[in-house]
């Protein structure tokens, strides 16, 4: 279909209403790959955990703290995230990649628990800065019809990275030891820096929200690359009187929404990070080999890819909220079932796959809510705030799990107790209302 030579509509209207072109599809694929890097970089410590524990003879509580360090770093990124609403999405993504590369490569050379923890904090900082930035990019480069699918596709990059990385790590750890996992991850992350530099344009909606000298020319150059007609003015009419003030997220208009999303995310992520972080160690403690335990963890990521795709495709028909809530409740149920079947590896792997489907289904739903919940001028800051504070659950889950296991509590009981938090999070999500998506 031919497009008009010029558009008098706003940037948002052009991108929201027009079909997505090949360049936009390419950008979404690039975001999937970037999130796959996040998935591998975050889960690398869980793949390496059995080897680290064996080499350094550290307690499970100390190992839990190292696993949680990545999440603490991601939480600290909330102080840097506003840069994406000030300097742009593209430069923030580049900064994230540089931080992640440095953190991963340094991890491969650490010789103490303190240095390992510091490097995982640094890597987490980069990951935490990356995720809300690419969530905003996915939302802003997609149209209304495909927005939930685009954000869902971006989100499944995380388990995709865990899936591919898990199977690769299982071979690497046998051949070269746990340090090689971080070397491989750091080099892969570094390879994306030039790709993003040349292939990822700035978000036109972001440029429209900021205005300023030359904004119109920049917007129209990008719109041309995307296959859309130029617009007449740099700033969308609905954005002319708005400015980015992060305090507004906790003001009367957005406070309840922000608190509900943080609470739901916190509780679901608590279950997700405990299961993702401790599964390899729990299985090796139960007598399985490191390779078998890592492969089982990778199967969970495989289920996550399937779950993310299913939620993305089905949300337009069954309702985003309905699918997200069902996924979170299913996570709690399946963690309890997993806890009762630790004796048969084949059954465990079937359950691990199903858990991946439900855990990532809940995460995809939550990210789609975040992408729609906040106005463009606060989108990255809002996502970062919800994710950073919500990821406190990712700290509590692994650390609490390690403490309970060291205290003598059975792994099955810990799985059931922490798994129940996902269902509790679903209760908070039930109260969230979005005007344009149920």
C-alpha positions in Angstrom: 0.0 0.0 0.0 1.3 3.4 -0.9 1.9 5.9 1.9 1.0 9.6 1.6 3.9 11.9 0.8 3.3 13.9 4.0 1.4 13.6 7.2 -0.1 16.3 9.3 -0.7 13.9 12.2 1.5 13.5 15.3 4.5 11.2 15.5 2.5 9.0 17.9 -0.4 8.8 15.5 1.8 7.9 12.6 3.5 5.1 14.5 0.4 3.9 16.3 -1.8 3.6 13.2 0.4 2.6 10.3 1.5 -1.0 9.6 4.9 -1.9 10.9 7.6 -1.9 8.3 10.6 -4.2 7.8 12.9 -1.8 9.7 10.6 -1.8 12.7 10.5 -5.6 12.7 14.3 -5.7 12.5 14.5 -3.4 15.5 12.2 -5.7 17.6 14.4 -8.7 16.6 17.5 -6.7 17.7 15.7 -6.0 21.1 15.0 -9.7 21.5 18.7 -10.4 21.0 19.7 -7.7 23.5 17.4 -9.1 26.1 18.8 -12.6 25.4 22.2 -11.1 26.4 20.5 -9.9 29.6 19.2 -13.4 30.2 22.5 -15.1 29.8 24.4 -12.4 31.8 21.9 -12.7 34.7 21.8 -16.5 34.7 25.5 -17.0 34.1 26.1 -17.0 37.9 23.6 -19.8 38.4 25.2 -21.9 35.7 28.6 -21.3 37.4 27.3 -21.7 41.0 28.1 -25.4 41.4 31.6 -24.9 40.2 32.2 -21.8 42.3 30.9 -23.6 45.4 33.2 -26.6 44.7 36.3 -24.4 44.0 35.9 -22.0 46.9 33.9 -24.1 49.4 31.5 -21.3 50.3 28.2 -21.7 52.1 24.8 -21.8 50.4 23.9 -18.5 52.2 27.0 -16.8 50.8 26.3 -18.2 47.3 22.7 -16.9 47.6 24.1 -13.4 48.3 26.3 -13.6 45.2 23.4 -14.7 43.1 21.4 -11.8 44.5 24.2 -9.3 43.9 23.2 -9.1 40.2 19.7 -8.2 41.2 20.9 -5.6 43.7 22.9 -4.0 40.9 19.8 -4.0 38.7 17.9 -2.3 41.5 20.6 0.4 41.8 20.1 1.2 38.1 17.0 3.1 39.0 19.3 6.1 39.8 20.7 6.0 36.2 17.5 5.1 34.4 16.2 8.7 34.1 19.0 9.3 31.7 17.0 7.4 29.1 14.2 10.0 29.5 16.8 12.8 29.3 19.5 11.9 26.8 17.6 9.2 24.8 17.0 5.5 24.5 19.8 4.7 22.1 22.7 6.2 24.1 21.4 4.5 27.3 21.3 1.1 25.6 25.0 1.7 24.5 26.0 2.6 28.0 24.3 -0.5 29.3 26.2 -2.7 26.9 29.5 -1.2 27.9 28.8 -1.7 31.6 27.6 -5.3 31.1 30.7 -6.2 29.0 33.1 -4.9 31.6 31.2 -6.7 34.4 31.2 -10.0 32.7 34.8 -10.0 31.5 36.1 -8.9 35.0 34.0 -11.7 36.6 36.1 -14.3 34.7 39.3 -13.0 36.5 38.1 -12.7 40.1 39.9 -14.5 42.9 37.8 -13.7 45.9 34.1 -13.7 47.0 34.2 -9.9 47.5 35.5 -9.3 43.9 32.9 -11.7 42.5 30.1 -9.9 44.3 31.3 -6.5 43.1 31.5 -7.7 39.5 28.0 -9.2 39.7 26.8 -5.9 41.1 28.3 -4.1 38.1 26.8 -6.5 35.6 23.4 -6.1 37.3 23.7 -2.4 37.0 24.1 -2.7 33.2 21.3 -5.2 32.9 19.0 -3.1 35.1 19.6 -0.1 32.9 19.1 -2.1 29.7 15.7 -3.7 30.4 13.5 -0.6 30.9 15.2 1.1 28.0 14.5 -1.7 25.5 11.0 -2.1 26.9 10.4 1.5 26.0 12.0 1.1 22.6 9.8 -2.0 21.8 6.7 0.0 22.8 7.7 3.1 20.8 8.7 1.4 17.6 5.5 -0.8 17.3 2.0 0.1 16.4 -1.1 -0.2 18.5 -2.1 -3.5 17.0 1.2 -5.2 17.6 2.5 -3.4 20.7 1.7 -6.2 23.2 3.2 -8.8 20.8 6.4 -6.6 20.3 6.9 -6.2 24.0 6.3 -9.9 24.6 8.7 -10.8 21.9 11.3 -8.5 23.4 10.7 -10.1 26.9 11.2 -13.7 25.7 14.7 -12.8 24.7 15.5 -13.2 28.4 14.7 -17.0 28.6 16.0 -17.4 25.1 19.4 -16.3 26.4 19.1 -18.6 29.3 18.1 -21.5 27.0 20.9 -21.1 24.5 23.4 -20.0 27.2 22.5 -22.9 29.5 23.3 -25.5 26.9 26.4 -23.7 25.8 27.4 -23.3 29.5 26.9 -27.0 30.2 29.5 -27.8 27.6 31.8 -24.9 28.5 31.9 -25.7 32.2 32.9 -29.3 31.5 35.7 -28.3 29.1 37.1 -25.1 30.5 35.6 -24.5 34.0 33.1 -21.9 35.3 35.2 -18.8 34.4 34.9 -19.5 30.7 31.1 -18.9 31.0 31.7 -15.2 31.9 34.4 -14.8 29.2 32.0 -16.1 26.5 29.2 -13.8 27.8 31.4 -10.7 27.9 32.7 -11.2 24.4 29.1 -11.8 23.1 27.9 -8.6 24.8 30.8 -6.6 23.4 29.9 -7.7 19.9 26.5 -6.0 20.1 28.0 -2.5 20.8 28.8 -1.7 17.1 25.6 -3.3 16.0 23.5 -1.1 18.2 25.6 2.0 17.3 24.9 1.6 13.6 21.5 -0.2 13.5 19.3 1.3 16.3 17.9 4.7 15.7 16.6 7.0 18.5 12.9 6.7 19.2 10.9 9.3 17.3 8.3 9.4 20.1 11.1 10.2 22.5 12.4 13.0 20.3 8.8 14.3 19.9 8.4 14.4 23.7 11.6 16.4 24.1 11.3 18.8 21.1 14.2 21.3 20.8 16.3 22.5 17.8 16.6 20.1 15.0 14.1 17.6 16.5 11.7 17.8 13.5 14.5 17.0 11.0 15.8 14.1 13.1 12.3 12.7 13.5 11.6 12.8 9.8 14.9 11.2 8.9 14.1 8.3 11.2 10.5 8.1 10.0 11.9 7.8 6.4 14.1 4.9 7.5 11.0 3.2 9.0 9.1 3.7 5.7 6.6 6.3 7.1 5.8 9.8 5.8 7.3 12.9 7.5 5.3 15.0 10.0 4.8 18.8 10.2 5.9 19.4 13.7 8.4 18.0 16.1 6.2 17.8 19.2 3.0 15.9 19.4 0.1 18.2 20.5 -0.7 16.0 23.5 2.9 16.4 24.7 3.4 20.1 24.4 2.6 21.1 27.9 4.2 18.1 29.6 7.6 17.7 31.1 9.4 14.7 32.7 9.2 14.8 36.5 10.0 11.4 38.1 8.2 12.5 41.3 4.9 12.3 39.4 5.2 8.5 39.5 4.4 8.6 43.2 1.9 11.5 42.9 -1.9 11.3 43.1 -2.4 10.4 39.4 0.1 7.4 39.2 0.8 6.4 42.8 -1.7 3.5 43.0 -0.8 2.1 39.6 3.0 2.3 40.5 2.5 0.6 43.9 0.3 -2.2 42.5 2.8 -3.0 39.7 5.8 -2.9 42.0 4.1 -5.3 44.4 3.0 -7.7 41.8 6.4 -7.7 40.1 8.2 -8.0 43.5 6.3 -11.2 44.5 6.4 -12.9 41.2 10.1 -12.1 40.7 10.8 -13.5 44.2 9.6 -16.9 43.1 11.3 -16.6 39.6 14.7 -15.7 40.9 14.7 -18.3 43.7 13.8 -21.1 41.3 16.2 -19.9 38.5 19.0 -19.2 40.9 18.8 -22.3 43.1 17.6 -25.1 40.7 21.1 -26.2 39.6 22.4 -26.2 43.2 19.3 -28.0 44.5 19.7 -30.7 41.8 23.4 -31.2 42.4 22.7 -31.5 46.1 20.2 -34.2 45.2 22.9 -36.2 43.4 22.6 -35.1 39.8 25.7 -34.0 37.8 26.5 -30.3 37.2 25.9 -30.8 33.5 22.5 -32.4 34.1 21.5 -29.7 36.6 22.5 -26.9 34.2 20.6 -28.6 31.3 17.5 -28.8 33.4 17.8 -25.1 34.2 18.1 -24.5 30.4 14.9 -26.5 29.8 13.1 -24.0 32.2 14.3 -21.2 29.9 13.0 -23.2 26.9 9.6 -23.2 28.5 10.0 -19.5 29.1 10.4 -18.9 25.4 7.2 -20.9 24.7 5.3 -19.1 27.5 6.4 -15.7 26.3 5.3 -16.4 22.7 1.9 -17.8 23.8 1.1 -14.8 26.0 2.1 -12.4 23.3 0.0 -14.1 20.7 -3.0 -14.8 22.9 -3.3 -11.5 24.8 -5.3 -9.8 22.1 -7.9 -12.6 22.3 -7.9 -13.7 25.9 -6.9 -10.5 27.7 -3.5 -9.5 29.0 -4.6 -9.4 32.6 -6.3 -12.8 32.5 -3.2 -14.5 31.1 -0.8 -12.8 33.4 -2.8 -13.7 36.5 -3.2 -17.3 35.4 0.5 -17.6 34.7 1.4 -16.3 38.2 -1.0 -18.6 40.0 0.2 -21.5 37.8 3.8 -20.7 38.9 2.9 -21.3 42.5 1.1 -24.5 41.8 3.9 -26.0 39.6 6.7 -25.0 42.1 4.8 -27.1 44.7 4.5 -30.0 42.3 8.2 -29.7 41.4 9.1 -29.9 45.1 7.3 -33.2 45.5 9.0 -34.9 42.5 12.7 -34.5 43.0 13.5 -38.2 42.5 12.9 -38.6 38.7 15.0 -36.4 36.3 12.6 -36.9 33.4 9.6 -35.8 35.4 11.6 -32.9 36.8 12.5 -31.7 33.3 8.8 -31.8 32.2 7.9 -29.8 35.3 10.8 -27.4 34.7 9.6 -26.8 31.2 6.0 -26.1 32.4 7.3 -23.8 35.1 9.2 -21.9 32.5 6.0 -21.4 30.5 4.1 -20.1 33.5 6.9 -18.0 35.1 7.8 -16.2 31.9 4.1 -15.8 31.0 3.7 -13.8 34.2 6.8 -11.7 33.5 5.7 -11.0 29.9 2.3 -9.9 31.2 3.9 -7.6 33.7 6.2 -6.0 31.2 3.4 -5.4 28.8 1.5 -3.6 31.6 4.6 -1.5 32.3 5.0 -0.6 28.7 1.4 0.7 28.5 1.1 2.1 32.0 3.3 5.2 31.9 3.3 8.2 29.6 6.1 8.5 27.0 7.9 11.2 28.9 8.2 8.9 32.0 8.1 5.5 30.3 11.7 4.4 31.0 11.8 6.0 34.5 8.5 4.4 35.4 9.5 1.0 34.1 12.9 1.3 35.8 11.3 2.3 39.2 8.8 -0.6 39.0 11.5 -3.1 37.9 14.2 -1.9 40.3 12.1 -1.9 43.4 10.2 -5.0 42.3 13.4 -6.8 41.7 14.0 -6.6 45.4 12.1 -9.8 45.3 14.9 -11.2 43.2 17.2 -10.3 46.1 14.9 -11.7 48.8 14.2 -14.9 47.0 17.8 -16.3 46.5 19.0 -14.9 49.9 16.1 -16.2 51.9 16.3 -19.5 50.1 20.0 -19.9 51.0 19.3 -19.0 54.6 16.4 -21.4 54.9 18.4 -24.2 53.3 21.4 -23.6 55.5 19.1 -23.6 58.5 18.1 -27.2 57.6 14.8 -26.6 56.0 14.1 -29.1 53.2 14.5 -27.9 49.7 10.9 -29.1 48.9 9.5 -26.9 51.7 11.4 -23.9 50.6 10.2 -24.3 47.0 6.6 -24.4 48.1 6.9 -21.5 50.5 8.7 -19.1 48.2 6.6 -20.3 45.2 3.4 -19.2 46.9 4.5 -15.5 46.5 3.7 -15.6 42.8 0.0 -16.3 43.5 0.0 -13.5 46.1 1.4 -11.1 43.4 -1.5 -12.1 41.1 -3.9 -10.6 43.7 -2.2 -7.2 43.3 -2.2 -7.4 39.5 -6.0 -8.1 39.6 -6.4 -4.5 40.8 -4.6 -2.9 37.9 -6.8 -1.3 35.3 -5.7 -0.2 31.9 -8.0 1.7 29.6 -6.8 0.1 26.3 -6.1 -3.4 27.3 -7.7 -5.9 29.7 
